[in-house]
Amino acid sequence: MNALTRPPAVRPAARPGMAHRLAYLAGGGVTAVIYYGILAAALAATGGRVPYLLLVVASHLVTVVIVYPWYRLVVFPGAGHGWLAGYLRFYAAGLSILSASLVGLPILVELAGLPVLAAQALIITLTFSCSYALHRAWTFRRRGSSRRGRERSGNPAHNLRPKRSAARTR
């Protein structure tokens, strides 16, 4: 076929990586809503009698249990670990975000005078990209694979750039 007889290439509606990013964004939004709901309810119920950092830790723990299935089944399907091992990796990655909260909240609340939920929103906004990168590279990576190995094998998995076919490169 030549350029005149070949049918025009159909451009896909979205790149394969776009659906993945949107699923992560949706998961992050749902996670924030669940976490804020739990934290706000706990703050209101305790009326300041329980330290807010303790409530942050408890809210984080409950939220991780609730949202893990979404990340496992929808955002990063086919991860190479069993459910328990995957959950433990997910929680370990979440500890880095929790650590950022435990360090940043006292600074923003005690020193800057921000309300707890506003300070937490700021921290989550600042750590969102780091969380995605950590989950993509470590928490949900396929067992025994590296990014370079997936690119060579033609299996893009979570690689956002699909391999070009020989027909398209001519």
Secondary structure, DSSP 8 states (H G I E B T S, - for coil): --TTTS------SS-HHHHHHHHHHHHHHHHHHHHHHHHHHHHHHHTTSS-HHHHHHHHHHHHHHHHHHHIIIIISTT-SS-HHHHHHHHHHHHHHHHHHHHHHHHIIIIIT---HHHHHHHHHHHHHHHHHHHIIIIIT--TT--HHHHHHHT--TT-SS----HHHH-
